[in-house]
Every structure is written in C-alpha cells, then in structure tokens.
Amino acid sequence: MRTRILFALALILVTAVANAQVPQVRQYAAKFVCGNTDKPQTKPFDFAFGSYFTTINVHNPALTVAIEFRKKFARAEPNEQPGKISDWFGAVLKPDQAMQIDCGSIYKHLGIPVGTFIDGFAVIQIANPKAELDVVAVYTASPGSGGVSSIHTERVAGRITQ
C-alpha cells in the first residue's frame, strides 16, 4: 500500500513539473561583424579583406511605458567552433528613446582588442513577451583604402522563447 502511495505522489510531482509554466521572453538576435580581415593575425575567413562595422539601433516604440531589457554578445568562431559569450548587461529605454550598440561596445563586453575581426550575435531579451522593441542593424564595409564601399540595413524580428 505504501509503495502505491509513493508511486502516486511521484507521478503527481512529475506531472506538476512537466506542466509548470516556463517564463517566456521576447528575444532579438542581431548579427554583428566587426574588425579588419587584412591583419597578419587574421585566419582565413569567408570574408573579403577590409574593415567591417556594425551598429545595432534599439528603439522603444511605446508611447507611455519604459522598457527594461538585457543584452549579451555571443561570438562565432571559424571551423564550426563555438565562441565566447559575454555576461548579460541590463538597459532601460524610456518611451521613444533609442540607443546604439556598436563595435566598440561589443569589443568591450567580450573583452577583445578593438580591431580584431569578430562576428556573432547580439542577443536582446525583454522579460515581458508582450513588449516590443524596434531593432535595426546597420552593416558597413570598407576596402583597405578607406571609405564605405557597402552599406546594408536589416530589421531584426523578435521571437518568443523560453
């Protein structure tokens, strides 16, 4: 009899854990590419020689509510190797405020020397999955001689994750 009761309690506990609500968040993952590919320490990449820059603009479109969020940076490494992931960093944008995340910020948070070629993702999370941000990435590239030779903008879609 005792075994049946323990089994029933264990089954109830497993069912409760399986049905527990996992908090959802809204997440944006913006690609970044920063640095120079023509330095001697550069390994072979599938990027043309030159200088690459990324700026990620984050805007709070809400009319009356500040949005609190956090961000981190995940570096990608060549040859299918995972790279370094920074800690989370908190931020707040009041209604209609915007901020810029640039290569300098990414280097600082990852602890990597400025100018080193890096690419990966800037990950932005809002704890309230109903809140939204405008996230737009701007990419520029320049040949070794200077000046911008290409520019591209991309709106980053948010998704609900657990």
C-alpha positions, 0 to 999 in steps of 0.5 A: 500500500505504501509503495502505491502511495509513493508511486502516486505522489511521484507521478503527481510531482512529475506531472506538476513539473512537466506542466509548470509554466516556463517564463517566456521572453521576447528575444532579438538576435542581431548579427554583428561583424566587426574588425579588419580581415587584412591583419597578419593575425587574421585566419582565413575567413569567408570574408573579403579583406577590409574593415567591417562595422556594425551598429545595432539601433534599439528603439522603444516604440511605446508611447507611455511605458519604459522598457527594461531589457538585457543584452549579451554578445555571443561570438562565432568562431571559424571551423564550426567552433563555438565562441565566447559569450559575454555576461548579460548587461541590463538597459532601460529605454524610456518611451521613444528613446533609442540607443546604439550598440556598436563595435566598440561596445561589443569589443568591450563586453567580450573583452577583445582588442578593438580591431580584431575581426569578430562576428556573432550575435547580439542577443536582446531579451525583454522579460515581458513577451508582450513588449516590443522593441524596434531593432535595426542593424546597420552593416558597413564595409570598407576596402583597405583604402578607406571609405564605405564601399557597402552599406546594408540595413536589416530589421531584426524580428523578435521571437518568443522563447523560453 
